[in-house]
Amino acid sequence: MSAWLVVALLALGATSGLLAGLFGIGGGIVMVPLMTTLLIAADVDPAVIMKVAIATSLTTILFTSAASVREHHRHGAVRWDVFRVMAPGIVVGAYGGAQFAASMRGHWLALLFAMFVVATATQVLLHRPRTLVVGEARPVLSRPLLLSGGVTVGALSALLGGGGGFATVPFLLRIGVPLRETVATSSACGLPIAVAGALGYMVAGWNTPLPGPSLGFVYLPAALLMALTSMLTAPLGARMSHRMPPVMLRNSFAALLYALAIMMFWKAWRYAA
């Protein structure tokens, strides 16, 4: 692996970690589009680049989410009651989603990624939080709804290589969880997503040859380099999220998603050509 590629992966990890802490997105939604370009330089077979990028991203998210959630927990923002109900569904959905994604062609994965990110960005941008009046109780969250939401979040995250924030944030906002708690809880949900999703890609791609040490579709050199810097910057992003006005936080998140969707539409067209 060349020196410039090592530097690029370290920089990508640092950027992804910062955004993971800031928006609760796990970092994968940033890693996957940019990593596909870097993996070409690492001589990874173009036919499996999307799968390798997603699997490697999920592995890195395990470390990023752990670093981010510690900082959110310190601020008392993580809804552990929500996490405990969603986690089993997330594990089932993430493992199954990884197995399904491994059977898809790369350009279809890229197109699916771009379409879902556009829908998510629009939903986040148009969301208007309801303010509780004095004395009003917080909404009661249905366990079946949270469990089924966990399955959906896990499956989509494994398909698209994210830590779940692009699905968890809109879902929790829609059922009445405040934005800051949503971002913090989304970071926690990244842990079971990463474990189950990465394991699914390891099993599905076990006999796939890659130019370096790997576990299935997980390209270990890239995962280790990005995890190293993402763990350092994720707590910084988490601290920033507690200082930004909610409207700025929401609009910045939506703008980031739109930019990444444009990049992935272009990659989907390129892979299909």
Secondary structure as UniProt FT lines:
FT   HELIX           3..23
FT   TURN            26..27
FT   HELIX           28..41
FT   TURN            42..43
FT   HELIX           46..48
FT   HELIX           49..74
FT   TURN            75..76
FT   HELIX           80..101
FT   TURN            102..103
FT   HELIX           106..126
FT   TURN            134..135
FT   HELIX           143..160
FT   HELIX           165..174
FT   TURN            175..176
FT   HELIX           179..204
FT   TURN            205..207
FT   STRAND          214..215
FT   TURN            216..217
FT   STRAND          218..219
FT   HELIX           220..241
FT   TURN            242..243
FT   HELIX           246..272
//
